[in-house]
Amino acid sequence: MPLQNRVDPWARPHAHPSRAATQFGNRGILHNAQRAITKPWVGKAWVCCDPGFKGIDRRPLFQPGRYSELFFLDEATAFAAGHRPCAHCRRSRYTEFKAAWAAVHCVARAPGELNISEIDAHLHQSRASRGGGKITYTAPMASLPDGTFIDVDGTAYLLNRGKPLRWSFDGYSTNLHLPAAAEVTVLTPRPLVSLFARGFRPFVHASVDA
């Protein structure tokens, strides 16, 4: 039986057999002794990691006393769920992210003056509600940059080259035809959408070009 370690754009973990994930991360120890998820998060540092970092093999997953390994199709999915790059295993990407955050959200401060805990706290307010719910908002589709996830009738779509692509644990498929002025539900936290709009874009799964 697969573990509940495949995460969708709503930040929900699922027991899914897909092997397409290209990113992994954590938000603390979420599992119990039976290796079942019992908490939505522990702490506000939700990170997105490099699964191949230094060839470290974390198997078996969900070990006692170790954080719950969560897997994402790609960085865009991880951002939609509310995660940000890890400072340890993705240092260069973390540095890019922090610089982009400073330029958009803290224009009077240099990236080196920002404490990552400040960013995590700000991001947490925009991604998760008390009890584990997902915070969303609405916006005209035409106003949203590539890399943003939207929810249309309970299905997640990635905006790529101005078109919504249907998300799944295995990759992207079929374009959705919506008027550019259509009001849509946005899954990616608002502070991250602001970064995308200024040129910081998430990495996406190769299936976008299939």
C-alpha positions in Angstrom: 0.0 0.0 0.0 1.5 3.4 -1.0 2.3 5.9 1.8 0.4 9.2 1.9 3.3 11.1 0.5 2.2 12.4 -2.9 1.1 16.0 -2.5 -1.4 17.8 -4.8 -1.7 21.5 -5.5 -4.1 21.9 -2.6 -1.3 20.7 -0.2 -3.1 17.5 0.5 -1.1 14.2 0.9 -2.4 11.1 -1.0 -1.5 7.5 -1.1 -0.9 7.3 -4.9 1.4 5.0 -6.8 2.7 7.5 -9.3 6.5 7.6 -9.7 6.6 10.9 -11.7 7.5 13.2 -8.9 10.6 15.3 -9.4 10.7 17.2 -6.1 10.3 16.2 -2.5 10.2 18.2 0.7 8.8 18.3 4.2 6.8 20.2 6.7 7.8 18.2 9.8 6.9 14.8 11.3 3.3 14.3 10.2 3.1 10.5 10.5 2.4 8.1 13.3 3.9 4.7 14.2 1.8 3.1 11.6 3.3 5.5 9.0 -0.1 7.2 8.4 -0.4 11.0 8.1 -2.1 12.4 11.2 -1.2 16.2 11.0 -1.3 18.7 8.1 2.0 20.3 9.2 4.4 20.9 12.1 5.9 24.3 12.1 5.9 26.9 9.3 9.1 25.9 7.4 7.6 24.1 4.5 10.5 23.3 2.2 10.9 21.8 -1.3 14.1 19.7 -1.7 16.4 18.0 -4.2 15.6 14.3 -4.1 19.0 13.4 -5.5 21.0 15.6 -3.0 24.4 13.9 -2.4 22.9 10.5 -3.3 21.2 10.3 0.1 18.8 7.3 0.4 16.1 8.0 3.0 14.4 4.6 2.6 12.4 3.3 4.3 10.3 6.4 4.3 8.3 7.8 7.2 10.8 6.4 9.8 10.1 7.1 13.5 11.4 10.5 14.6 12.2 11.6 11.1 10.3 14.1 9.0 7.6 12.8 6.6 9.0 12.8 3.1 6.5 14.4 0.7 6.7 14.2 -3.1 5.6 16.7 -5.7 5.3 16.4 -9.5 7.4 19.5 -9.9 8.4 22.8 -8.3 5.3 24.5 -9.6 3.2 22.0 -7.6 5.3 22.5 -4.5 4.8 26.2 -4.7 1.1 25.8 -5.2 1.0 23.7 -2.0 2.9 26.5 -0.2 6.4 25.1 -0.1 9.6 27.1 -0.8 13.1 26.0 -1.8 15.3 24.4 0.9 18.3 26.4 2.0 20.4 23.3 2.6 20.0 21.0 -0.5 18.9 23.7 -3.0 21.0 26.6 -1.9 21.3 28.4 -5.3 17.5 28.2 -5.8 16.9 29.3 -2.3 19.1 32.3 -2.8 17.2 33.2 -6.0 13.9 32.8 -4.2 15.0 35.0 -1.3 16.3 37.7 -3.6 13.0 37.7 -5.5 11.0 37.8 -2.3 13.0 40.8 -1.1 12.6 42.7 -4.4 8.8 42.1 -4.4 7.8 42.2 -0.8 10.5 44.0 1.1 11.9 46.5 -1.3 13.6 48.6 1.4 15.7 45.6 2.6 18.4 43.5 1.0 18.0 39.7 0.8 20.7 39.3 3.4 18.7 41.3 5.9 15.7 38.9 5.6 15.3 36.1 8.1 13.8 33.1 6.4 11.4 32.7 9.4 9.8 36.0 8.4 9.2 34.7 5.0 7.8 31.4 6.3 5.4 33.2 8.6 4.2 35.5 5.8 3.8 32.6 3.5 2.0 30.5 6.1 -0.7 33.2 6.5 -1.5 33.0 2.8 -1.5 29.2 2.3 -3.1 27.4 5.2 -6.1 28.1 7.5 -6.5 26.8 11.0 -7.3 23.1 10.9 -5.4 22.5 7.7 -7.6 24.1 5.1 -6.2 25.7 1.9 -6.4 29.4 1.5 -7.4 30.5 -2.0 -8.5 33.7 -3.7 -10.2 34.7 -7.0 -8.7 36.7 -9.9 -9.2 37.1 -13.7 -7.2 34.4 -15.5 -5.6 37.0 -17.7 -4.0 38.7 -14.7 -2.2 35.6 -13.6 1.4 34.7 -14.6 2.7 31.4 -15.9 3.5 28.9 -13.2 0.3 29.7 -11.2 -2.2 26.9 -10.4 -6.0 27.4 -10.6 -8.9 25.3 -9.5 -11.7 24.8 -12.0 -14.6 22.7 -10.7 -12.3 20.8 -8.3 -9.6 20.1 -10.9 -6.2 21.7 -10.8 -4.7 23.4 -13.8 -1.3 25.0 -14.4 -1.0 28.2 -16.4 1.7 27.5 -19.0 2.3 29.9 -21.9 -1.0 31.5 -21.1 -3.0 28.2 -21.3 -4.4 26.1 -18.4 -3.0 22.5 -18.5 -4.7 19.8 -16.5 -2.6 18.5 -13.6 -2.3 14.9 -12.3 0.2 13.0 -10.2 1.6 11.7 -13.5 2.0 14.9 -15.4 0.1 17.5 -17.4 -2.5 17.0 -20.2 -5.4 18.7 -22.1 -5.7 22.4 -22.4 -8.8 24.0 -20.8 -10.5 26.6 -22.9 -11.6 29.5 -20.7 -12.1 33.2 -21.6 -9.1 35.3 -20.5 -11.4 37.4 -18.5 -12.9 34.5 -16.5 -12.7 34.7 -12.8 -10.9 31.7 -11.4 -9.9 30.3 -8.0 -6.2 30.6 -7.4 -4.4 27.8 -5.6 -0.8 29.2 -5.6 -0.4 31.5 -2.5 -0.7 35.2 -3.5 2.8 36.2 -2.4 4.3 33.6 -4.7 2.1 34.6 -7.6 3.5 38.1 -7.1 7.0 36.6 -7.5 6.0 34.8 -10.7 4.6 38.1 -12.1 8.0 39.7 -11.6 9.9 37.0 -13.5 10.7 34.4 -10.9 9.1 31.3 -12.4 8.9 27.7 -11.0 10.3 24.7 -12.8 7.7 22.5 -14.4 7.4 18.9 -15.3 8.5 17.9 -18.8 5.0 16.7 -19.7 4.0 20.3 -20.3 5.7 19.9 -23.7 4.2 16.5 -24.5 
